Amino acid sequence: MSAGKRGIWRWPRLLKWLILAPLLLFALVQLYFFVQIWWWVDHNPSTTSFMRAQQAALREKNPKANIQQLWVPYARISNNLKRAIIASEDANFSDHDGVDWEAMQKAYDKNAKKHKVVSGGSTITQQLAKNLFLSGSRSYLRKGQELIITYMLETMMEKERIFEIYLNVVEFGTGTFGAEAAARHYYGVSAANLGPAQAAKLAVMLPNPRFFDKHRDSNYLAKRTEVILRRMNSAELP
C-alpha cells in the first residue's frame, strides 16, 4: 500500500478518536461524580470544592490558615435556619425535581439583557452541586455540568439528606462553612439554638457571605432580614 493510501486510511480512525476521546472523558468525569454522590448518600463529605479553594486562598496570606467547619446532624440544626434558608433561597425546594425552570428562565432573561451571566436562578440542590464539585466561575458550560450533578443528587438522595449536606457545607463567611461554624462565628451559640432573627440574617448573607461578613450592619441586610422573617412561617421543610 502506498504512503498516500495509508494516510487516507488513517484519517477515518483519527476522526473516530477525535470524537470518541472527549465523549469517553466526559463519561468518566460523570462516573466520578456519580460514585461520589452514591458514597455521600450515607457518608458525610469531609470537604468540598469551595472549601478547598477558600482554604488555598487563605493560605496564600497565612500558610497556617484553616477554614472553620463542624458537621452536625440535621436534627441539631435549628428549624429557624432551615425555614429561613428555604424562604430566602428556594421557596419550592420541597416540591421541585432539583431545578426551578421558571427561576432559570427569569435568570436567562436577565443575563440576556446584561449580555453576561449575572444571575443563575439556582435552587438549593444546584447550589450544593456547585459547592461540592465545581468552581465559582459563571458560564453556561459550567451550568450544564451543574444540572447533571443536580439530577444525580435528586435521584440518589432524599430531600432531607440534600438539605442536611447543604446546611453543613454552604459558605457563610470568609473561611466559615456550615451552620454550626456560622452560628458560633456570628452569635456564639450552636446551630440548634439559633433564634428566628439570627437565622433570617444568616440566610440573607448566603448570596454574598464574604461581603456581609465584613458589612454586618448594612441597611440591605437589615431590610432583607425583616422580609425573610415574615416569610419563614410559610416555608415548607422537607
N, C-alpha and C positions, 0 to 999 in steps of 0.2 A: 504494500500500500504506500502510495506516495505521501510525502510530508504534507502536501496541501490537503489531501483527502483525510489524513489523520487529524489535521487541525479542524476540518469541518465536522468530523465525527465527535470531537471533544466538546464542541460548543453546546450541543443539547445537554450533555452531562453537566457542564459548568453552569448552564442556565438553571438546570434542575436543582443543583445545590445552592445556587444563589437564592432560590425561592424557598427551599426546604430548610436551610440552616436557620434563618430568622424565625420560621414557624416552630422549629424544634426548640430553639432558645426560649421563645415565648411560652411554649408548653411547659418547659422545665421550671421557668420562673413561677408560673401559676401553680404548678405542683408543689413548689416550695411553700408558697403562701397557704395552699390547701392543707398541707401537713402541719404547719404551724398552728393554724386555726383549729384543726382537729385536736391537737395536743392541748390547746387552751380551753377546750370545752370543759375540762375538769382539772386543769392545772393553771396556776396564775402566772402571767408574764412577769419575768424579773426585770425587764427593761423594754423600751420601745425605741423606734427610730428617732422620735422627737427628743426623748430623754438623752440618748447618746449624742445627738447633735448639740443639745444645750450644754451638756457636761463638757464636750470638747471646746465649745466657745468659752465657757467659764475658765477652763484650764489654760487657755491662751493668756489670760491675765494672772491667774493664780494656779500653778501646777497642782496644788493640793485641794482645789475646789471640788466639791461634790454636790450633786442635786439632793434635794430633800423629798423623800417619798416613803410612805409606810402603808403597806397593804392592810385593809380592814375588810371584813365580810360585809356583804350587802346589808344585813340586819343591823350592823353597828354604824350605819350612816344615817343621819337624821332624815326623816321623810320631808322635813322642811327643805333641805337641799335638793332632794330628788324632785320635788314638785317645782321648786324654783327653776331648776335647770330645764326641765321639760317645758315650763311656761315660757322661758326665755329663748331656748334654743330649738325646740322641736315639739310643738304642741300636739302633733299627730303621731308621736313616737310609738304609742301602743297599738296603733291601727295600720300604719303603712308597712310595706314589704321591704323597707330599708331605704327607699328613695321617695322623696316628695316631689313628684314630677311637676306639680303646679308651682312650687317654690323654685324649682330649677328653671322653669320657663321664664319666671319673673327675673331670675338672675341672668339668664341668657339675654333677655331684652335690655337689661341694664348694662351688661357688658357690651352689647352691640352699639348702644348709644355712646358709650365711653371709648369704643374702639380698643378695648383691652379688658382683660379679666380682672374685675374689681369685686365680684361677688360670686359665691359658689352655690348658694341655696342648699347647703349641706345639712343632712339630718344628723342625729347623734351617731347612728351607725356609720355613716360616711365619715364623720369626724374621727371615729375610732379607727376605721380602716386607714385613714391618712396617718394618724398618730402612731399606729403600730408599725407601719411598714414604709411610709413614703416621706418625702421631703415637704417643706413648707412652700415650695415654688408653686406658681399658678400657671397651668397650661391645660389645654384640652386633652393632650396625651396623658398627662398625669391624672386628669379627671376620669378618663376612660378606665385606667387601671384601678382607680379608687372605686368605681362602680362594680367592677368584677369582684374585688375583695369584699365590698359591701354585701353582695348577694351570697358570697360564701359564708360570711358571718351570719346572715339572716337564715340561711338554710341549715346551718350546723348548730346554731345556738338558740336557746330561748331568749326572749326579750330581756328578761331579768338578768341573765348572765351577761348579755351585751352591755347592759346599763351598769352592772357591777364592775366590769372591767373598765368601762369608760370613766366611772367615778373615781377609780383608783389610779388612772394613768393620765388624765387630762391635765394640761398645764394651767396653773392658777397664778403664776408669777415667775420672776426670774429664779430659776433653779428650784421651783416649788411645784411638785406634781402630786395629784391625788387629793381627795377630800380631807384625809387625816392630816397631811402635812399643811394643807391650806388653812384648816381650822386652827391649828396650833400657831402657824405663822402670823395670821391676821388677828386672831382673837384669844389665843392662849387656852383654847378648850379642845376637846376631842370632837371628831366629826359627828358623833352620836348626840352631842349636846348643843349643836348649832340652833340658834333661835331663828324665827322667821325673817327678821330684818337682816341678820347676819348672812343667812342662806341666800336671800334675794340679792344682796350686794355681791357675794361671791359669784353667783350665776351671771350677773350683768358684766362682770370682769372678763368672762371667758373669751369673747371675741378678740380681746387685745390685752391679755393678762399682764404682760411685762410693762406696758404703758400705765395701766391702772395701779400696778404695784407701786409705782413712783408718784401717781396722782390720785391718791385715795379719796381726796376731798373735792374732786371735780364736780361741777354743777350737773353735768350729764349723768355721772354715776349716781348722784343722789336722786335725780328725777326719774331715771330709768328704774332704779331700785323700787321706788314707790309704785311704778306701773306693774312691775313683776309681783310685788306684794299683793296687789289687788287681783292678780290672775292666778295666784298659786292654788287657791282652794279648788279651782276648776280643773287643775292639771290631773290627768289620769295616769296612775302609776302602773307599770307592767306587773 
